[in-house]
Amino acid sequence: MSKCPTVRAKVLDCKQGAVRAVRYNVDGNYCITCGSDKTVKLWNPLKNSLLKTYTGTGNEVLDAASSSDNAQIAAGGADRACTIFDVETGKQLRRWRTHGAQVNAVAFNEESSVVFSGSMDCTMQAFDCRSRSEKPIQIFNESTDGIISIDVNGHEIVAGSADGNYRIYSVRDGNMTLDYMGDSVNSISFTPDGNCILAGVMGGMVRLMDKSSGKLLASYKGHQNTEYKLDCRVLQSIEHVATGSEDGFVYVYSLLDSHIVAKLEHPSKVIHSLTAHPKKERLITAAGQMIYLWVANDDTEILGE
């Protein structure tokens, strides 16, 4: 049984207004923060060092994603655009303005040749990063309310919507499956093994769903979520589920038996964004202007011997 991250190892003031989202890159060596001051910042969370600041989005940034080769960052936000930055130079490579409302979520496919963006205009759109076209290659308009969250795993894309459903699109088979969750789906993600879906639902409920059958495998409650979009993730060991909350804690649940393993205390009331390390049992949470790195108490790389 791996230990869940309970030790607050680093605290970082991002100095970019409110941090709207924090995301690890693919290998977990860096993290990206999205600010309400219209910037995206790239950090080394272990050294507390700022590596680069990306500017040029027209309004606050609500989500970002790193490409699989770490060469590009996609960002989406209140300026209704999906923007691609070059990581090294900080230049804007692409900018698509085809959404009619704010962009809540962005995600790359595995080869990072296509970027998906989900918006309050009820659509998810796919853009080819390699072509010069200003138009999306596909528009997914099945949702009847805003798209809040997106995740991609292999040939499958899942989109969580404010209409209470999440939709799994299989690019290979060209079909879509839909599951009704009862209230706005604020956070949606594939588990690290790709077999299940973790859905964070407004009202303070996180559900683990079997991807192929749609069965409810487990539900986690105890945290509070009545107002904001909160992230939830399965940690890399597939033994713990972490979710933000509106009562000053991040809740870590046991994946199998749904009880609360740990409550990670934060100075601010709402912890809305978090990201799980892709290879190690670590967690970065965002609240207010700060991000916090949490590690297990046997993580010698960070805590020393």
C-alpha positions as CSV (number, residue, x, y, z in Angstrom):
1,M,0.0,0.0,0.0
2,S,1.6,3.3,-1.0
3,K,1.3,6.2,1.3
4,C,-0.8,9.1,0.3
5,P,0.7,12.6,0.1
6,T,0.1,14.3,3.4
7,V,3.3,16.4,4.0
8,R,3.2,20.0,2.6
9,A,6.7,20.2,1.2
10,K,6.6,23.4,-0.8
11,V,4.5,26.6,-0.8
12,L,4.8,28.9,-3.8
13,D,3.3,32.4,-4.4
14,C,2.6,32.5,-8.1
15,K,2.2,36.3,-8.2
16,Q,-0.4,36.1,-11.0
17,G,-3.6,37.1,-9.3
18,A,-5.8,34.1,-8.4
19,V,-4.4,30.8,-9.7
20,R,-7.3,29.4,-11.9
21,A,-5.6,26.1,-12.6
22,V,-2.4,24.1,-11.9
23,R,-1.3,21.3,-14.2
24,Y,1.7,18.9,-14.2
25,N,3.4,18.4,-17.5
26,V,3.6,14.9,-19.0
27,D,6.6,13.6,-17.0
28,G,5.9,15.5,-13.8
29,N,9.1,17.5,-13.7
30,Y,7.4,20.9,-14.2
31,C,4.0,22.4,-13.6
32,I,2.0,25.1,-15.3
33,T,-0.2,27.7,-13.5
34,C,-3.0,29.8,-15.1
35,G,-3.5,33.2,-13.6
36,S,-6.3,35.7,-13.5
37,D,-3.8,38.3,-14.6
38,K,-3.8,36.8,-18.2
39,T,-0.5,34.9,-17.8
40,V,0.6,31.3,-17.9
41,K,3.6,30.4,-15.9
42,L,6.0,27.4,-16.0
43,W,7.6,26.3,-12.8
44,N,10.0,23.8,-11.4
45,P,7.9,22.9,-8.2
46,L,10.8,21.1,-6.5
47,K,13.1,24.2,-6.6
48,N,10.3,26.8,-6.4
49,S,11.7,28.4,-9.5
50,L,9.9,30.2,-12.2
51,L,11.2,29.1,-15.6
52,K,9.0,31.2,-18.0
53,T,6.0,33.5,-18.2
54,Y,3.7,33.3,-21.2
55,T,1.6,36.4,-22.1
56,G,-0.7,37.5,-24.9
57,T,-4.0,35.9,-24.0
58,G,-6.7,38.5,-23.9
59,N,-8.2,37.7,-20.5
60,E,-7.8,35.4,-17.5
61,V,-6.6,31.9,-18.3
62,L,-8.8,29.1,-17.0
63,D,-6.9,25.9,-18.1
64,A,-3.6,24.9,-19.7
65,A,-2.1,21.6,-21.0
66,S,1.5,20.6,-21.9
67,S,2.2,18.7,-25.1
68,S,3.7,15.2,-24.9
69,D,7.2,16.4,-26.1
70,N,7.1,19.4,-23.7
71,A,7.6,21.8,-26.6
72,Q,4.2,23.5,-26.5
73,I,1.6,24.7,-24.0
74,A,-2.1,25.0,-24.9
75,A,-4.1,27.6,-22.9
76,G,-7.8,28.5,-22.9
77,G,-9.7,31.2,-21.0
78,A,-12.1,34.0,-20.7
79,D,-10.9,35.5,-24.0
80,R,-12.8,32.7,-25.8
81,A,-9.7,31.6,-27.6
82,C,-7.5,28.5,-27.6
83,T,-3.8,29.6,-27.7
84,I,-0.7,27.5,-28.3
85,F,2.6,28.8,-26.9
86,D,6.2,27.7,-27.7
87,V,7.6,26.6,-24.4
88,E,11.2,27.7,-25.2
89,T,10.7,31.1,-26.8
90,G,7.4,32.0,-25.2
91,K,5.9,33.0,-28.6
92,Q,2.3,32.4,-29.6
93,L,2.3,29.7,-32.3
94,R,-1.4,29.4,-32.9
95,R,-4.6,31.1,-31.8
96,W,-8.1,29.9,-32.6
97,R,-11.0,32.2,-31.9
98,T,-14.0,30.0,-33.0
99,H,-15.7,29.6,-29.6
100,G,-18.6,31.8,-28.7
101,A,-17.9,31.9,-25.0
102,Q,-15.1,31.3,-22.4
103,V,-13.0,28.2,-22.9
104,N,-13.0,26.2,-19.7
105,A,-10.8,23.3,-20.6
106,V,-8.0,22.3,-23.0
107,A,-6.3,19.0,-23.7
108,F,-3.8,17.6,-26.2
109,N,-4.2,14.2,-27.9
110,E,-1.4,11.7,-27.3
111,E,0.7,12.7,-30.2
112,S,0.0,16.4,-29.4
113,S,-1.0,17.0,-33.0
114,V,-4.6,17.9,-32.1
115,V,-5.8,20.1,-29.3
116,F,-9.3,20.0,-27.8
117,S,-11.1,22.9,-26.2
118,G,-14.3,22.9,-24.3
119,S,-16.3,26.0,-23.9
120,M,-19.4,27.6,-22.2
121,D,-20.8,27.8,-25.8
122,C,-21.8,24.1,-25.3
123,T,-19.2,22.8,-27.8
124,M,-15.9,21.0,-27.7
125,Q,-13.8,21.7,-30.7
126,A,-10.7,20.0,-32.1
127,F,-7.9,21.9,-33.8
128,D,-5.1,20.5,-35.9
129,C,-1.9,22.0,-34.5
130,R,0.1,21.3,-37.7
131,S,-2.2,23.0,-40.2
132,R,-2.6,26.7,-40.7
133,S,-6.3,26.5,-40.8
134,E,-8.3,29.0,-38.6
135,K,-11.2,26.5,-38.3
136,P,-11.6,23.5,-36.1
137,I,-11.3,20.0,-37.8
138,Q,-14.3,18.9,-35.7
139,I,-17.0,20.4,-33.5
140,F,-18.7,18.2,-30.9
141,N,-22.0,19.9,-30.2
142,E,-23.9,17.1,-28.4
143,S,-23.9,19.0,-25.0
144,T,-26.9,21.1,-24.0
145,D,-24.9,23.3,-21.6
146,G,-21.3,24.5,-21.2
147,I,-18.4,22.0,-21.3
148,I,-16.5,22.2,-18.0
149,S,-13.8,19.6,-18.2
150,I,-12.0,17.4,-20.8
151,D,-9.6,14.5,-20.6
152,V,-8.0,12.5,-23.4
153,N,-6.7,8.9,-23.2
154,G,-5.5,7.2,-26.4
155,H,-8.3,7.4,-29.0
156,E,-10.9,8.4,-26.4
157,I,-12.0,11.8,-25.2
158,V,-14.2,12.4,-22.3
159,A,-16.0,15.7,-21.8
160,G,-17.9,16.7,-18.6
161,S,-20.7,19.2,-19.1
162,A,-22.9,21.5,-17.0
163,D,-25.9,19.6,-18.4
164,G,-25.2,16.8,-15.9
165,N,-23.7,14.3,-18.4
166,Y,-20.2,13.2,-19.3
167,R,-19.7,12.0,-22.9
168,I,-17.0,9.6,-24.0
169,Y,-16.1,10.0,-27.7
170,S,-14.2,7.1,-29.3
171,V,-12.4,8.5,-32.3
172,R,-11.6,4.9,-33.5
173,D,-15.2,3.7,-33.6
174,G,-16.8,7.0,-34.2
175,N,-19.3,6.5,-31.4
176,M,-20.3,8.4,-28.3
177,T,-21.5,7.1,-24.9
178,L,-23.2,9.3,-22.4
179,D,-23.7,8.9,-18.7
180,Y,-26.0,11.1,-16.6
181,M,-24.6,12.2,-13.2
182,G,-27.5,14.3,-11.9
183,D,-25.7,17.6,-11.6
184,S,-23.0,19.7,-13.4
185,V,-19.9,17.5,-14.0
186,N,-17.1,19.9,-12.8
187,S,-14.2,17.6,-13.2
188,I,-13.7,14.5,-15.5
189,S,-10.7,12.3,-16.0
190,F,-9.6,8.8,-17.0
191,T,-8.0,6.8,-14.2
192,P,-4.2,6.2,-14.9
193,D,-5.0,2.7,-16.2
194,G,-7.6,4.1,-18.6
195,N,-10.4,1.6,-17.5
196,C,-12.5,3.9,-15.3
197,I,-13.8,7.5,-15.3
198,L,-13.6,9.8,-12.2
199,A,-16.4,12.4,-12.3
200,G,-16.6,15.2,-9.8
201,V,-20.2,16.4,-9.6
202,M,-21.6,19.6,-8.2
203,G,-23.1,19.1,-4.8
204,G,-20.1,17.4,-3.2
205,M,-20.0,13.9,-4.8
206,V,-17.2,12.2,-6.7
207,R,-18.0,9.1,-8.6
208,L,-15.8,6.3,-10.0
209,M,-17.5,4.9,-13.1
210,D,-16.6,1.8,-15.1
211,K,-15.8,3.2,-18.6
212,S,-17.2,0.3,-20.7
213,S,-20.3,-0.6,-18.7
214,G,-21.2,2.7,-17.1
215,K,-21.5,1.0,-13.7
216,L,-20.9,3.0,-10.5
217,L,-17.9,1.4,-8.8
218,A,-17.5,3.8,-5.9
219,S,-18.6,7.2,-4.7
220,Y,-16.8,9.6,-2.4
221,K,-18.4,12.2,-0.3
222,G,-17.5,14.3,2.7
223,H,-16.0,17.3,0.9
224,Q,-18.1,20.4,0.1
225,N,-18.9,21.6,-3.4
226,T,-21.9,23.9,-3.9
227,E,-20.5,26.9,-5.8
228,Y,-17.3,26.4,-7.7
229,K,-15.7,24.1,-10.3
230,L,-13.4,21.8,-8.2
231,D,-10.9,19.3,-9.6
232,C,-10.6,15.7,-8.6
233,R,-8.0,13.2,-9.6
234,V,-7.0,9.6,-9.0
235,L,-3.4,9.6,-7.8
236,Q,-0.7,7.7,-9.7
237,S,-0.8,4.6,-7.4
238,I,-4.5,4.1,-8.2
239,E,-5.1,3.7,-4.5
240,H,-6.2,7.3,-3.6
241,V,-8.6,9.9,-4.9
242,A,-8.0,13.6,-4.2
243,T,-10.6,16.3,-4.5
244,G,-10.7,20.0,-3.9
245,S,-13.3,21.4,-1.4
246,E,-14.9,24.6,-0.2
247,D,-14.2,24.2,3.5
248,G,-10.4,24.7,3.5
249,F,-9.2,21.1,2.9
250,V,-8.2,18.8,0.1
251,Y,-9.8,15.5,0.8
252,V,-8.0,12.3,0.0
253,Y,-10.2,9.2,-0.2
254,S,-9.3,5.5,-0.4
255,L,-10.2,4.4,-3.9
256,L,-11.5,1.0,-2.9
257,D,-13.5,1.6,0.2
258,S,-14.3,5.3,-0.1
259,H,-13.3,6.4,3.4
260,I,-11.3,9.6,4.0
261,V,-7.6,8.8,4.3
262,A,-6.4,12.4,4.8
263,K,-7.5,16.0,4.9
264,L,-4.9,18.4,3.7
265,E,-5.4,21.8,5.4
266,H,-5.1,25.0,3.4
267,P,-5.1,28.6,4.6
268,S,-7.8,29.6,2.1
269,K,-11.4,28.4,2.1
270,V,-11.7,27.1,-1.5
271,I,-9.2,24.8,-3.1
272,H,-10.5,24.5,-6.6
273,S,-7.6,23.1,-8.7
274,L,-5.2,20.2,-8.2
275,T,-3.0,18.0,-10.3
276,A,-1.6,14.5,-9.6
277,H,2.0,13.6,-10.5
278,P,2.0,11.2,-13.4
279,K,4.7,8.9,-12.0
280,K,5.0,9.5,-8.2
281,E,2.5,9.8,-5.3
282,R,2.6,13.6,-5.3
283,L,-0.1,16.3,-5.5
284,I,0.0,20.0,-6.3
285,T,-3.0,22.1,-5.1
286,A,-4.0,25.6,-5.9
287,A,-5.8,28.0,-3.6
288,G,-5.9,31.8,-3.9
289,Q,-2.5,33.0,-5.3
290,M,-0.6,30.1,-3.9
291,I,0.2,26.5,-5.0
292,Y,1.2,23.8,-2.6
293,L,3.2,20.6,-3.2
294,W,2.2,17.6,-1.1
295,V,4.3,14.5,-0.8
296,A,4.2,11.2,1.1
297,N,6.2,11.2,4.3
298,D,8.6,8.6,2.8
299,D,9.4,10.7,-0.3
300,T,13.1,11.0,0.3
301,E,13.8,12.9,-3.0
302,I,12.1,15.9,-1.6
303,L,12.2,15.5,2.2
304,G,15.7,14.1,2.3
305,E,16.6,10.9,4.3
